[in-house]
Amino acid sequence: MKADPKGVMTGAHYLDGDHACCEGALAAGCRFISGYPITPSTEVVERFASRIPIVGGVFIQMEDELASSIALQGAVWAGKKAMTVTSGPGFSLMMEHIGLAAMTECPCVFVNVQRGGPSTGLPTQPAQADMMQARWGSHGDYEIIALSPSSPQECFDFMIDAFNISEKYRVPVMFMMDECVGHMIERVSIPEADQIEITERNYTKLPPGEYLPFKPAENMVPEMCKVGDGHRIHVTGLTHDYRGYPAMNPEAQEEQVGRIVRKIRDQADDIVRYEEFDVEDADVVVISYGITHRVAVQAVRAARDKGIKVGMMRLIIVWPFPEKRIAELAEQGKALVMAELNYGQVFFEVDRCAKGKVPVILAGHGGGTVHETDYIVSKIEEAYQCR
Amino acid sequence: MSVTDELKAAVQAQTNKSGDAGHPMEDFLRMDRIPHIWCPTCGIGVVVNCFARALEKIGIPLDDVAVVSGIGCTGRVAGYVKIDSFHTTHGRAIPFATGLKLGNPKLKVVVISGDGDLVSIGGNHFVHAARRNVDITVICVNNFNYAMTGGQMAATSPTDSILTTSPYGNFETPFNLPFLAESVGATYVARWTALHIHRQTEAMIDALTKPGFTFVEILAPCPTIFERRNKFGDGLDRLNYYYEHSEIKHGEPTANVDVGLRTKIIVGKFVDKDRPTWLDSMNSHLKRKLGDRFTPYEG
């Protein structure tokens, strides 16, 4: 279906990433945010609080991130598209409810405008050091999908994708921004509502009594219903059967938890998303995402000017990880440089997929600012020399 | 009438009503999940029964009702009622219920959970939902301890209670839940015990039909742990204790209704007042501020 025009601010705007993220959510049909203020994400909820009374919906500022990360799930089961927004310390508090959303297959979006950590860290400065937490932070086995925008325009565009993907796979989606992308101001072009494709929630057509809220349907994903439709469902964070009833035994664990892992892993080829340039003839490929992608582009150009054949791979969806493509690049003998604003997180995934066939060099950075271009160039040279 | 006679009469009344057609609660319970996990003479089943009767008396279609529970013995209520029901995370039933209610304001959203869940780990959510006056009913089954995990002291355990983490007696001061609920803005506050089946049912009807954050505390026997460790006997003995030690004082200032280990228990309806709900406030305030630009929210 097409976007509801009420939420679409068609036109050319000059927005920062946080504001663009909010507009993307509104265009995607998000009509409920439960939030809690935290730098550098606060502008997302500030804009939503200002816009939603006109669009029609609810913003509620909760008492903490524990509350905001579960209130949105209540709203989802009531039939709304919903999200919450936070940064590092708040993201840590939300972990249990990311697990709940994964376990109960609640389609929703968690935005994390990353700042330096650990602990209070660097509230006003960027990092990309929550990437592994986004993937593994809650206890137990589960899979999520994570996107990483690198510009305000992408904050708008990818938010729509984030909501659509969450509905398609009935999965919580992590929207992994960073302080730089959140606060940089650029032109954001918002199309007409009828140009925006929206994935509707896949509500069951089965009558009450026949519908099973956790029985896999197309793509291993169960159909949804909403409270009040007469299905009288039960939803629990306990391991459960197709009916949603607690079923605490190894068989039910394999059936339910195995499936919420497999529905992402086994369909990763359909989900992964990246873009590449100059890879074909490259001896070295720089891999990056988010704000670091923009620095890495400069580094790749500078290294090309120095005569090194270097290409660029940019991850748009970071989780699930494009394992096969990384393995192909390694198979082709291309040395790999992973540039990210942390001391090595996605790097270990690249290293794992390369299986020792080529050098994999980390261009890490603790955050607080973005990389120096020269530093990434030096890592490209290092990779070139030791390949 | 003795306590035992009263219980027998209640059972007889239910039996007469349903005849031989099946369990009198089968329209309300997920019979495919019975037997439940609760101990013999535990008070939680009484609360579920009274809740069912309250809904029946109100006459609300069950499709319009949702129950949200947290974690613990009472947290399992959501799994047994045959209505849309959510067994959430420990302490967070109230914020889930807040999202559910605001997501679809036509629903009647009820939180049924235990004392540890609602006012210890979930205490912050309890006070803020009451402050905001979110239109939900909270039924708290207070058994004075963390029973599911084997009987640890709780924020509600009376001073001197013997529990596994207070082996020499609890030296902390417990919460007085009606006082807490009133002080943070609840529009309706009542306390009854598991013995008071008619009165707690009436209190639930009051709470379910009154707009705003309404709160009913039910003191309930925990025969396996609290009663046994503190020498109150089994659940029926504890009901006798309630019978002998409860004093009905409607309108009593909530500051006076502390529960000690072996003191009298003040029960009754303590608070019944009107305040605009969160959603009413949002709609009226934004209409006033934004005029025709505002899109009224009805779900």
Chai-1 contact restraints between the chains, C-beta under 6 A:
chainA,res_idxA,chainB,res_idxB,connection_type,confidence,min_distance_angstrom,max_distance_angstrom,comment,restraint_id
A,P53,B,L286,contact,1.0,0.0,6.0,A-B,restraint_1
A,P53,B,L290,contact,1.0,0.0,6.0,A-B,restraint_2
A,P53,B,F294,contact,1.0,0.0,6.0,A-B,restraint_3
A,I54,B,R293,contact,1.0,0.0,6.0,A-B,restraint_4
A,G56,B,T295,contact,1.0,0.0,6.0,A-B,restraint_5
A,V58,B,L102,contact,1.0,0.0,6.0,A-B,restraint_6
A,E63,B,N124,contact,1.0,0.0,6.0,A-B,restraint_7
A,E63,B,H128,contact,1.0,0.0,6.0,A-B,restraint_8
A,A67,B,P95,contact,1.0,0.0,6.0,A-B,restraint_9
A,A67,B,H125,contact,1.0,0.0,6.0,A-B,restraint_10
A,I70,B,R92,contact,1.0,0.0,6.0,A-B,restraint_11
A,I70,B,P95,contact,1.0,0.0,6.0,A-B,restraint_12
A,I70,B,F96,contact,1.0,0.0,6.0,A-B,restraint_13
A,A71,B,P95,contact,1.0,0.0,6.0,A-B,restraint_14
A,A71,B,T98,contact,1.0,0.0,6.0,A-B,restraint_15
A,A71,B,G99,contact,1.0,0.0,6.0,A-B,restraint_16
A,L72,B,G99,contact,1.0,0.0,6.0,A-B,restraint_17
A,G74,B,F96,contact,1.0,0.0,6.0,A-B,restraint_18
A,G74,B,G99,contact,1.0,0.0,6.0,A-B,restraint_19
A,G74,B,L100,contact,1.0,0.0,6.0,A-B,restraint_20
A,A75,B,G99,contact,1.0,0.0,6.0,A-B,restraint_21
A,A75,B,G103,contact,1.0,0.0,6.0,A-B,restraint_22
A,A78,B,L100,contact,1.0,0.0,6.0,A-B,restraint_23
A,A78,B,G103,contact,1.0,0.0,6.0,A-B,restraint_24
A,A78,B,N104,contact,1.0,0.0,6.0,A-B,restraint_25
A,K80,B,G103,contact,1.0,0.0,6.0,A-B,restraint_26
A,E96,B,T89,contact,1.0,0.0,6.0,A-B,restraint_27
A,L100,B,T89,contact,1.0,0.0,6.0,A-B,restraint_28
A,V227,B,A66,contact,1.0,0.0,6.0,A-B,restraint_29
A,V227,B,D84,contact,1.0,0.0,6.0,A-B,restraint_30
A,G228,B,L107,contact,1.0,0.0,6.0,A-B,restraint_31
A,G230,B,D63,contact,1.0,0.0,6.0,A-B,restraint_32
A,R232,B,K82,contact,1.0,0.0,6.0,A-B,restraint_33
A,R232,B,I83,contact,1.0,0.0,6.0,A-B,restraint_34
A,R232,B,D84,contact,1.0,0.0,6.0,A-B,restraint_35
A,I233,B,D84,contact,1.0,0.0,6.0,A-B,restraint_36
A,H234,B,G79,contact,1.0,0.0,6.0,A-B,restraint_37
A,H234,B,S85,contact,1.0,0.0,6.0,A-B,restraint_38
A,V235,B,F86,contact,1.0,0.0,6.0,A-B,restraint_39
A,T236,B,H87,contact,1.0,0.0,6.0,A-B,restraint_40
